[in-house]
């Protein structure tokens, strides 16, 4: 698969489920559309769920006809934990737009969406939880060129790489930057902006904490972009880009993931 294509709209990637099944000793069979047996999966693998995109428009008419007739299941995989209830609503809107309500029939849905959100099964019909991120981790440990253990002295104390700007990331990164800890590590804050960035005060955190953080975060953002290496922002967002030289020459490497209830969805967001 051409990974660079998956970083541009419609953000589709090779269906990695095929890798995971084979590595777990499950047999996988692929067929042409004409020769595929009944109940085969027609798979779309999303690297990003774009709420402005009509995913049903991407499917050729003759394939959609077979899906509607019950020959195929339309199966979508998305490893992120975006609110599955919101995603389901968007999928239902697309089905209704195409006058295709049979896709989300409660008794026999022809559309199945696998989400990285562990609450997906509890409050949606079309969305189901599947921990792809754990399988991705297993692949990275087993099959990629990871940093090797060494007792050699290392140039830096830690690695902290931040690509896309998120205010809760900035709250952590500013502590390192404003206290001059960033000089002791491979530290970056590229400050890449996204259209859906929430206002700083919209974060569901204590207001006194936010008021205290605001000037320090502003200092960091005014100094950005800050780079730890020479790779481009698009390369930094490529799963296949491993900053091995940074990990091999530093002592600590931390990965932080933020799960904040930004949309008051009780953990679904």
C-alpha positions, 0 to 999 in steps of 0.5 A, a space after each residue: 500500500 502507498 502510505 502517502 495516499 492514506 494521509 490525504 483525503 479520503 484517508 484510506 489505507 490498506 486493510 491491516 486486518 489482513 496482517 493481523 489475521 495472518 499473524 494470528 494464524 487465521 486463514 485469509 482468502 481474497 476474491 475478485 468481486 465477481 467470484 466472492 462468496 456470499 457474506 464476504 467482507 468489502 473492507 474500508 480501512 480509515 486512518 481518519 474519519 472525515 465527517 464531511 466525506 460521503 464514504 458511500 460515494 466511494 463504493 462503485 455502484 455494482 459493488 453497492 448493489 451486491 451489498 444491498 442484496 446481502 452478498 457482501 458486508 460493508 466493513 469499516 475499520 478505524 483504530 481511533 477512539 472518536 465518539 462512535 455515537 457521532 460516527 454512527 449518526 453520520 453513517 446513518 445520515 449517509 445511508 438516508 441520503 442514498 435512500 439506503 436504510 437497509 444498510 443499518 437494519 437493526 436485525 441484519 445490518 449490512 454496514 459494520 463499523 469497528 472502532 477503537 473506542 471500548 464503549 462502542 458496543 454499549 451505545 451504538 448498533 453499527 459500531 463495535 469495539 476492536 482494539 486494533 491499536 494493540 495489534 499495531 503495537 505488536 507489529 511494531 515490536 515484532 516486525 520493525 527495526 526498533 531501537 536495540 538495548 545498549 549500555 552506551 552513554 546517551 546524549 539526551 535524557 528523554 524524547 518528547 515529540 509533539 506534532 499536531 497542536 492540542 491544548 492539553 498536549 501544550 499544557 504538558 509540553 510547556 512544563 518542559 519548555 518553560 523550565 528549560 528541561 527541553 534542552 536536556 531532551 529531543 523535544 519538538 512542538 511542531 504546532 500543526 493546526 487542525 480546523 477542529 481545534 477547541 478553544 483553550 477554555 473549552 477543556 474540561 479541566 479546573 478553571 484555576 488550572 487553565 488560568 495558570 496554564 494560559 500564559 505558559 502555553 502562550 509562551 510555548 506556542 509563540 516559540 513554536 515550531 520547535 524541531 528535534 530533527 530534520 524530518 518534515 511534518 508529513 514524515 512525522 505523521 507517517 507510521 512507518 517513520 521510526 525515529 530510531 536514532 533519537 530513541 537509541 541516544 536517549 534514556 527515557 521515551 514516554 508516550 502520552 495519550 489524552 482521553 478527555 471528555 471534550 463533548 460531554 459524552 461520558 467517555 464516548 468522545 
